[in-house]
Amino acid sequence: MDGTLTIAQHDFIAIKTELGIPIEKDILTSLSQLPQTLREQKQLELDEIEFKIAKLAKASHGCYNFLQELQSFSTKLGILTRNSFKNSIETLTAAGISKFFSHTDIVCREKAKPKPNPDGILYLMKQWNALPKETIMVGDYVFDLEAGKKANVETVYIDPSGLFPFKKEANFHITKLEDIFSL
């Protein structure tokens, strides 16, 4: 969602600094290793930080038209995010793209183990009765691509900069969403 359908706005170093967690580890892993009371407190702080970011979400270039076109093909669309459900809904609403996603097709950290674990993809595939060969994971970060690989689905790596630092992890590489139609 963030960095794929919306313009990436998270400053992960600033978030880690504000939460007082190690810069070298990802946020959710760091929080999972804290004692329960501290973990719950830091999770609430993270939710507040992410909610502020979600309210500022803007759809990525061409996203709305891309989603409309996919919808015209009766394609099933899901969101797999490491974010919370509440913040996912706020992000989609602020970006003006919430109408394209059923709440049951938004898989967040409360519903499945976070990416790079493939559980969220497997959950959606089971819900849709879809096979791996019928499923594509589109993402902007290595965790998205690793989750797709672990679920045995094709992966599309979107990087508007064209640098593709995680190129080896993806089946396809694009710089804008609408390029998916030419794969």
C-alpha positions as CSV (number, residue, x, y, z in Angstrom):
1,M,0.0,0.0,0.0
2,D,2.5,2.7,1.2
3,G,5.0,3.2,-1.6
4,T,3.0,1.1,-4.1
5,L,-0.5,2.6,-4.2
6,T,0.4,5.7,-2.3
7,I,3.4,7.9,-2.2
8,A,5.8,6.7,0.4
9,Q,6.0,9.1,3.4
10,H,7.3,7.1,6.2
11,D,10.7,8.2,7.7
12,F,11.6,4.9,9.3
13,I,14.7,6.2,11.0
14,A,12.7,9.1,12.6
15,I,10.0,6.6,13.7
16,K,12.6,4.3,15.3
17,T,14.2,7.2,17.0
18,E,10.9,8.4,18.4
19,L,10.1,4.9,19.6
20,G,13.6,4.5,21.1
21,I,14.2,1.2,19.2
22,P,17.4,0.1,17.3
23,I,17.9,1.8,13.9
24,E,19.3,-1.4,12.3
25,K,16.2,-3.5,13.0
26,D,12.8,-3.3,11.4
27,I,10.1,-1.7,13.7
28,L,7.8,-4.7,14.1
29,T,10.6,-7.1,14.9
30,S,12.0,-4.7,17.5
31,L,8.6,-4.2,19.1
32,S,8.0,-8.0,19.2
33,Q,11.1,-8.5,21.2
34,L,10.1,-6.1,24.0
35,P,8.5,-7.2,27.3
36,Q,4.7,-7.2,26.9
37,T,3.9,-4.0,28.8
38,L,6.5,-2.0,27.0
39,R,5.6,-3.6,23.7
40,E,2.0,-2.6,24.1
41,Q,2.9,1.0,25.0
42,K,5.3,1.3,22.0
43,Q,2.6,-0.3,19.8
44,L,0.2,2.4,20.8
45,E,2.8,5.1,20.1
46,L,3.5,3.5,16.7
47,D,-0.2,3.5,15.9
48,E,-0.4,7.2,16.7
49,I,2.6,8.0,14.5
50,E,1.3,6.0,11.6
51,F,-2.2,7.5,11.9
52,K,-0.7,11.0,11.5
53,I,1.1,9.7,8.4
54,A,-2.0,7.9,7.1
55,K,-4.0,11.2,7.2
56,L,-1.5,12.7,4.7
57,A,-1.6,9.8,2.2
58,K,-1.7,10.7,-1.5
59,A,-2.3,8.2,-4.3
60,S,0.7,7.4,-6.4
61,H,0.8,8.7,-9.9
62,G,-1.7,6.8,-12.1
63,C,-3.0,4.7,-9.2
64,Y,-6.7,5.6,-9.5
65,N,-6.8,4.8,-13.2
66,F,-4.8,1.7,-12.7
67,L,-7.2,0.4,-10.0
68,Q,-10.2,1.4,-12.2
69,E,-8.8,-0.6,-15.1
70,L,-8.1,-3.7,-12.9
71,Q,-11.7,-3.4,-11.5
72,S,-13.1,-3.4,-15.0
73,F,-11.5,-6.9,-15.5
74,S,-13.2,-8.1,-12.3
75,T,-9.7,-8.6,-10.8
76,K,-9.7,-9.4,-7.1
77,L,-7.6,-6.8,-5.3
78,G,-6.2,-7.0,-1.8
79,I,-4.0,-5.1,0.5
80,L,-1.2,-6.7,2.4
81,T,0.4,-4.3,4.8
82,R,2.5,-4.3,8.0
83,N,0.4,-1.4,9.1
84,S,-2.7,-1.6,11.4
85,F,-6.2,-2.0,10.0
86,K,-7.3,1.4,11.3
87,N,-4.4,3.1,9.7
88,S,-4.8,1.2,6.5
89,I,-8.4,2.4,6.1
90,E,-7.3,5.9,6.9
91,T,-4.5,5.7,4.3
92,L,-6.8,4.4,1.6
93,T,-9.5,7.0,2.4
94,A,-7.0,10.0,2.5
95,A,-5.6,8.8,-0.9
96,G,-9.1,8.6,-2.4
97,I,-8.8,4.9,-3.3
98,S,-10.7,3.1,-0.5
99,K,-13.7,2.2,-2.8
100,F,-11.5,-0.3,-4.6
101,F,-10.9,-2.5,-1.6
102,S,-13.3,-4.6,0.5
103,H,-12.4,-4.5,4.2
104,T,-12.2,-8.3,4.1
105,D,-9.4,-8.0,1.6
106,I,-7.2,-5.8,3.7
107,V,-4.7,-8.0,5.5
108,C,-2.8,-6.0,8.2
109,R,-0.6,-6.9,11.1
110,E,-3.6,-7.8,13.3
111,K,-4.8,-10.4,10.8
112,A,-1.6,-12.1,9.7
113,K,2.0,-12.4,10.6
114,P,3.8,-9.4,9.0
115,K,5.7,-9.6,5.7
116,P,8.1,-11.1,4.8
117,N,6.0,-14.0,6.2
118,P,3.7,-15.2,3.4
119,D,0.6,-15.8,5.6
120,G,-1.2,-12.7,4.4
121,I,-0.9,-13.7,0.7
122,L,-1.9,-17.3,1.6
123,Y,-4.9,-15.9,3.5
124,L,-6.1,-13.9,0.5
125,M,-5.5,-16.8,-1.9
126,K,-7.6,-19.1,0.3
127,Q,-10.3,-16.5,0.7
128,W,-10.5,-16.0,-3.1
129,N,-9.9,-19.7,-3.9
130,A,-7.0,-18.6,-6.1
131,L,-3.9,-20.6,-7.1
132,P,-0.4,-19.2,-6.9
133,K,-0.2,-19.0,-10.7
134,E,-3.3,-16.7,-10.6
135,T,-1.8,-14.4,-8.0
136,I,0.7,-11.5,-8.2
137,M,2.3,-9.7,-5.3
138,V,3.2,-6.1,-6.2
139,G,5.4,-4.2,-3.8
140,D,8.1,-1.6,-3.3
141,Y,10.2,-3.2,-0.6
142,V,12.2,-6.5,-0.1
143,F,9.7,-7.8,2.5
144,D,6.9,-7.6,-0.2
145,L,9.0,-9.6,-2.6
146,E,10.2,-12.1,-0.1
147,A,6.6,-12.7,1.0
148,G,5.6,-13.3,-2.6
149,K,8.4,-15.7,-3.2
150,K,7.5,-17.7,0.0
151,A,3.9,-17.9,-1.2
152,N,5.1,-19.1,-4.7
153,V,3.5,-16.2,-6.5
154,E,5.0,-13.9,-9.1
155,T,6.4,-10.7,-7.8
156,V,6.4,-7.3,-9.3
157,Y,8.8,-4.8,-7.8
158,I,7.8,-1.1,-8.3
159,D,10.5,1.5,-7.8
160,P,9.7,4.9,-9.3
161,S,13.4,5.8,-9.0
162,G,14.4,3.0,-11.4
163,L,17.2,2.0,-9.1
164,F,15.7,-1.4,-8.0
165,P,18.0,-2.3,-5.0
166,F,16.1,-5.5,-4.5
167,K,15.9,-6.5,-8.1
168,K,17.1,-10.1,-7.5
169,E,14.1,-10.8,-5.3
170,A,11.5,-10.0,-8.0
171,N,10.2,-11.6,-11.2
172,F,9.4,-8.2,-12.8
173,H,10.5,-4.6,-12.3
174,I,8.4,-1.5,-13.1
175,T,8.7,2.2,-12.4
176,K,5.0,3.0,-12.5
177,L,1.8,0.9,-11.8
178,E,0.4,1.1,-15.3
179,D,3.5,-0.7,-16.6
180,I,2.0,-3.9,-15.1
181,F,-0.4,-4.1,-18.1
182,S,2.6,-4.5,-20.5
183,L,4.2,-7.4,-18.6
